Amino acid sequence: MNITILTPDKEIFHGAVVSVKVPGTLGEFQVLKNHAPIVSSLNKGTVTLVTAAGEYRFYNAETSAIVTETQPGKTLTFQIGGGFIEVLNNEVSLLARGLKK
């Protein structure tokens, strides 16, 4: 499954993942491969990704740079101030505001 995480000013993550866990408005939930289509608002909280095989890019807050890696099974977390998520046909779009370092 592929995911793109965007903020108003930059792309935070783009690539293949095994799972993504998000702070939904009605509670935290996880998206796995072949998840039913969904659109949900997100609360302030932590987004947790587990990467899949293949190349992916992500924003490294420590270096303020975009990093490209290929390590499967890596867990990445991002603190967001809210947003929205859409899941459709193993494509996930997450629009976040208030990304925290």
Secondary structure in CASP SS format (residue, H / E / C, confidence):
PFRMAT SS
TARGET T0000
AUTHOR 0000-0000-0000
METHOD secondary structure of the structure
MODEL  1
M C 1.00
N E 1.00
I E 1.00
T E 1.00
I E 1.00
L E 1.00
T C 1.00
P C 1.00
D C 1.00
K C 1.00
E E 1.00
I E 1.00
F E 1.00
H E 1.00
G E 1.00
A E 1.00
V E 1.00
V E 1.00
S E 1.00
V E 1.00
K E 1.00
V E 1.00
P E 1.00
G E 1.00
T C 1.00
L C 1.00
G E 1.00
E E 1.00
F E 1.00
Q E 1.00
V E 1.00
L E 1.00
K C 1.00
N C 1.00
H C 1.00
A C 1.00
P C 1.00
I E 1.00
V E 1.00
S E 1.00
S E 1.00
L E 1.00
N C 1.00
K C 1.00
G E 1.00
T E 1.00
V E 1.00
T E 1.00
L E 1.00
V E 1.00
T E 1.00
A E 1.00
A E 1.00
G E 1.00
E E 1.00
Y E 1.00
R E 1.00
F E 1.00
Y E 1.00
N E 1.00
A C 1.00
E C 1.00
T C 1.00
S C 1.00
A E 1.00
I E 1.00
V E 1.00
T E 1.00
E E 1.00
T C 1.00
Q C 1.00
P C 1.00
G C 1.00
K C 1.00
T E 1.00
L E 1.00
T E 1.00
F E 1.00
Q E 1.00
I E 1.00
G C 1.00
G C 1.00
G E 1.00
F E 1.00
I E 1.00
E E 1.00
V E 1.00
L E 1.00
N C 1.00
N C 1.00
E E 1.00
V E 1.00
S E 1.00
L E 1.00
L E 1.00
A E 1.00
R C 1.00
G C 1.00
L C 1.00
K E 1.00
K C 1.00
END
